[in-house]
Amino acid sequence: MRMIQEFKEFAIRGNVIDLAVGVIIGGAFGKIVASLVNDIIMPPIGLFLGGVNFYDLAIVLKAAAPDSSTPAVCLKYGAFLQTVFDFVLLAVTIFAMVKAINTLKRKETTAVPPSPPEPSIQEKLLMEIRDALLQGKSSQ
């Protein structure tokens, strides 16, 4: 029973919820980056390289059987290259975002703190009374 209570306390803390939100947003962001790579960046690169589709690049290790019962065994290095490119682009994008956020945070912390508010009239009177009492004691 105590273990369940401890788990509830752990799960309710903000860190776990923040982590869950981060994972969900990260997954959605990964899809956006994959679409950017696959649909925007790679087609011009493939066109520049003579119409090569990177996903189709492969080395056939064993051809398919003539009766089509056994598929070909292929080393699909093109799909691997595409995945590596996706990862690099995602890492660079996240790095740029974190760097921008850290720059904004540094600007906030280096801002000049506001000066303390001016003492009220009552505070000024109390300070004058205190100073007058201190002068009266020092003259005796």
C-alpha atoms as a printed R data frame, in Angstrom:
    type eleno elety resid chain resno      x       y       z
1   ATOM     1    CA   MET     A     1  0.000   0.000   0.000
2   ATOM     2    CA   ARG     A     2  2.849   2.375   0.862
3   ATOM     3    CA   MET     A     3  4.458   1.703  -2.519
4   ATOM     4    CA   ILE     A     4  1.278   2.763  -4.326
5   ATOM     5    CA   GLN     A     5  1.178   5.984  -2.301
6   ATOM     6    CA   GLU     A     6  4.817   6.729  -3.123
7   ATOM     7    CA   PHE     A     7  4.150   6.109  -6.813
8   ATOM     8    CA   LYS     A     8  1.177   8.484  -6.756
9   ATOM     9    CA   GLU     A     9  3.339  11.189  -5.173
10  ATOM    10    CA   PHE     A    10  6.041  10.578  -7.779
11  ATOM    11    CA   ALA     A    11  3.595  10.639 -10.706
12  ATOM    12    CA   ILE     A    12  1.835  13.783  -9.527
13  ATOM    13    CA   ARG     A    13  5.062  15.794  -9.294
14  ATOM    14    CA   GLY     A    14  5.540  18.268 -12.115
15  ATOM    15    CA   ASN     A    15  8.723  16.628 -13.434
16  ATOM    16    CA   VAL     A    16  6.988  13.435 -14.543
17  ATOM    17    CA   ILE     A    17  4.188  15.331 -16.233
18  ATOM    18    CA   ASP     A    18  6.691  17.679 -17.912
19  ATOM    19    CA   LEU     A    19  8.636  14.666 -19.164
20  ATOM    20    CA   ALA     A    20  5.493  13.068 -20.600
21  ATOM    21    CA   VAL     A    21  4.539  16.289 -22.375
22  ATOM    22    CA   GLY     A    22  8.094  16.598 -23.713
23  ATOM    23    CA   VAL     A    23  8.025  13.051 -25.105
24  ATOM    24    CA   ILE     A    24  4.685  13.635 -26.829
25  ATOM    25    CA   ILE     A    25  5.775  16.954 -28.334
26  ATOM    26    CA   GLY     A    26  9.119  15.426 -29.315
27  ATOM    27    CA   GLY     A    27  7.351  12.633 -31.203
28  ATOM    28    CA   ALA     A    28  5.198  15.109 -33.090
29  ATOM    29    CA   PHE     A    29  8.236  17.288 -33.809
30  ATOM    30    CA   GLY     A    30 10.067  14.228 -35.146
31  ATOM    31    CA   LYS     A    31  7.254  13.684 -37.641
32  ATOM    32    CA   ILE     A    32  7.531  17.292 -38.798
33  ATOM    33    CA   VAL     A    33 11.283  16.973 -39.298
34  ATOM    34    CA   ALA     A    34 10.858  13.645 -41.119
35  ATOM    35    CA   SER     A    35  8.363  15.272 -43.468
36  ATOM    36    CA   LEU     A    36 10.708  18.218 -44.007
37  ATOM    37    CA   VAL     A    37 13.533  15.862 -44.915
38  ATOM    38    CA   ASN     A    38 11.490  13.438 -47.038
39  ATOM    39    CA   ASP     A    39  9.198  15.897 -48.801
40  ATOM    40    CA   ILE     A    40 11.230  19.131 -49.037
41  ATOM    41    CA   ILE     A    41 14.967  18.503 -48.753
42  ATOM    42    CA   MET     A    42 15.561  15.069 -50.284
43  ATOM    43    CA   PRO     A    43 13.659  15.478 -53.607
44  ATOM    44    CA   PRO     A    44 15.953  18.296 -54.846
45  ATOM    45    CA   ILE     A    45 19.025  16.350 -53.675
46  ATOM    46    CA   GLY     A    46 17.751  13.249 -55.496
47  ATOM    47    CA   LEU     A    47 17.077  15.329 -58.617
48  ATOM    48    CA   PHE     A    48 20.584  16.791 -58.429
49  ATOM    49    CA   LEU     A    49 22.015  13.275 -58.182
50  ATOM    50    CA   GLY     A    50 20.124  12.119 -61.266
51  ATOM    51    CA   GLY     A    51 16.730  11.186 -59.889
52  ATOM    52    CA   VAL     A    52 18.030   8.834 -57.206
53  ATOM    53    CA   ASN     A    53 15.579   7.973 -54.454
54  ATOM    54    CA   PHE     A    54 17.670   7.233 -51.378
55  ATOM    55    CA   TYR     A    55 15.169   4.711 -50.023
56  ATOM    56    CA   ASP     A    56 15.655   2.599 -53.154
57  ATOM    57    CA   LEU     A    57 19.438   2.354 -52.786
58  ATOM    58    CA   ALA     A    58 20.320  -1.208 -51.830
59  ATOM    59    CA   ILE     A    59 22.774  -3.998 -52.471
60  ATOM    60    CA   VAL     A    60 21.089  -7.266 -53.414
61  ATOM    61    CA   LEU     A    61 22.736 -10.042 -51.423
62  ATOM    62    CA   LYS     A    62 20.506 -12.789 -52.783
63  ATOM    63    CA   ALA     A    63 18.098 -12.424 -55.692
64  ATOM    64    CA   ALA     A    64 14.450 -13.342 -55.329
65  ATOM    65    CA   ALA     A    65 13.437 -16.841 -56.267
66  ATOM    66    CA   PRO     A    66 11.992 -17.132 -59.787
67  ATOM    67    CA   ASP     A    67  8.705 -18.485 -58.440
68  ATOM    68    CA   SER     A    68  8.454 -15.351 -56.154
69  ATOM    69    CA   SER     A    69  8.018 -17.478 -53.046
70  ATOM    70    CA   THR     A    70 11.280 -16.184 -51.549
71  ATOM    71    CA   PRO     A    71 11.856 -12.424 -51.555
72  ATOM    72    CA   ALA     A    72 15.242 -10.905 -52.332
73  ATOM    73    CA   VAL     A    73 17.673 -10.332 -49.495
74  ATOM    74    CA   CYS     A    74 18.887  -6.736 -49.678
75  ATOM    75    CA   LEU     A    75 21.234  -4.499 -47.737
76  ATOM    76    CA   LYS     A    76 19.171  -1.273 -47.736
77  ATOM    77    CA   TYR     A    77 21.861   1.323 -47.105
78  ATOM    78    CA   GLY     A    78 19.748   4.066 -48.700
79  ATOM    79    CA   ALA     A    79 17.093   3.818 -45.992
80  ATOM    80    CA   PHE     A    80 19.864   3.888 -43.394
81  ATOM    81    CA   LEU     A    81 21.393   7.020 -44.940
82  ATOM    82    CA   GLN     A    82 17.965   8.651 -44.971
83  ATOM    83    CA   THR     A    83 17.459   7.840 -41.282
84  ATOM    84    CA   VAL     A    84 20.898   9.228 -40.392
85  ATOM    85    CA   PHE     A    85 20.108  12.412 -42.342
86  ATOM    86    CA   ASP     A    86 16.776  12.714 -40.486
87  ATOM    87    CA   PHE     A    87 18.574  12.346 -37.153
88  ATOM    88    CA   VAL     A    88 21.262  14.917 -37.979
89  ATOM    89    CA   LEU     A    89 18.679  17.458 -39.110
90  ATOM    90    CA   LEU     A    90 16.578  16.837 -35.999
91  ATOM    91    CA   ALA     A    91 19.623  17.179 -33.730
92  ATOM    92    CA   VAL     A    92 20.713  20.434 -35.404
93  ATOM    93    CA   THR     A    93 17.186  21.849 -35.149
94  ATOM    94    CA   ILE     A    94 16.855  20.968 -31.461
95  ATOM    95    CA   PHE     A    95 20.335  22.374 -30.768
96  ATOM    96    CA   ALA     A    96 19.358  25.662 -32.422
97  ATOM    97    CA   MET     A    97 16.124  25.831 -30.412
98  ATOM    98    CA   VAL     A    98 17.862  25.121 -27.083
99  ATOM    99    CA   LYS     A    99 20.565  27.673 -27.890
100 ATOM   100    CA   ALA     A   100 17.905  30.314 -28.653
101 ATOM   101    CA   ILE     A   101 16.022  29.546 -25.429
102 ATOM   102    CA   ASN     A   102 19.229  29.722 -23.378
103 ATOM   103    CA   THR     A   103 20.087  33.078 -24.983
104 ATOM   104    CA   LEU     A   104 16.665  34.434 -24.032
105 ATOM   105    CA   LYS     A   105 17.062  33.135 -20.463
106 ATOM   106    CA   ARG     A   106 20.487  34.796 -20.172
107 ATOM   107    CA   LYS     A   107 19.017  38.120 -21.301
108 ATOM   108    CA   GLU     A   108 16.338  37.826 -18.612
109 ATOM   109    CA   THR     A   109 18.857  37.107 -15.856
110 ATOM   110    CA   THR     A   110 21.258  39.861 -16.907
111 ATOM   111    CA   ALA     A   111 18.539  42.506 -16.890
112 ATOM   112    CA   VAL     A   112 19.113  45.212 -14.276
113 ATOM   113    CA   PRO     A   113 16.979  44.522 -11.227
114 ATOM   114    CA   PRO     A   114 14.533  47.288 -10.442
115 ATOM   115    CA   SER     A   115 15.621  49.750  -7.780
116 ATOM   116    CA   PRO     A   116 13.899  49.399  -4.423
117 ATOM   117    CA   PRO     A   117 10.771  51.497  -4.026
118 ATOM   118    CA   GLU     A   118 11.015  54.930  -2.413
119 ATOM   119    CA   PRO     A   119 10.248  54.836   1.343
120 ATOM   120    CA   SER     A   120  6.771  55.929   2.293
121 ATOM   121    CA   ILE     A   121  6.119  59.131   4.291
122 ATOM   122    CA   GLN     A   122  5.625  57.127   7.480
123 ATOM   123    CA   GLU     A   123  8.932  55.323   6.960
124 ATOM   124    CA   LYS     A   124 10.714  58.627   6.384
125 ATOM   125    CA   LEU     A   125  9.228  60.058   9.620
126 ATOM   126    CA   LEU     A   126 10.258  56.954  11.560
127 ATOM   127    CA   MET     A   127 13.813  57.221  10.175
128 ATOM   128    CA   GLU     A   128 13.971  60.903  11.214
129 ATOM   129    CA   ILE     A   129 12.748  60.027  14.717
130 ATOM   130    CA   ARG     A   130 15.323  57.228  14.950
131 ATOM   131    CA   ASP     A   131 18.122  59.530  13.799
132 ATOM   132    CA   ALA     A   132 17.032  62.230  16.273
133 ATOM   133    CA   LEU     A   133 17.001  59.698  19.128
134 ATOM   134    CA   LEU     A   134 20.462  58.450  18.152
135 ATOM   135    CA   GLN     A   135 21.804  62.043  18.072
136 ATOM   136    CA   GLY     A   136 20.275  62.752  21.475
137 ATOM   137    CA   LYS     A   137 22.015  59.704  22.980
138 ATOM   138    CA   SER     A   138 25.370  60.550  21.431
139 ATOM   139    CA   SER     A   139 25.309  64.146  22.751
140 ATOM   140    CA   GLN     A   140 24.819  63.008  26.350
